[in-house]
Amino acid sequence: CKPMPESFDIAMKTAGETDPSRCVMIDDLARTTRAAKQAGLSSILYGGTAVNGDADASLSDWNELYGILDRLS
């Protein structure tokens, strides 16, 4: 199992969550959403197209967010 990046660990502790599968990372960098996905978080790539496992979904309009979150849950 790959260790969780420290920034994700800090964010989860700040949010009071211990289960990464209950968390969602949204970022505009594929390498960040890929790292989140590898750490067990759901990940959404903003402003791009998720390819090759970069993210669980991609988002180009914030109005799409609720639908994406419904599909990921």
Secondary structure, 3 states (H helix, E strand, C coil): CCCCCHHHHHHHHHHCCCCHHHCEEEECCHHHHHHHHHCCCEEEEECCCCCCCCCCEEECCHHHHHHHHHHHC
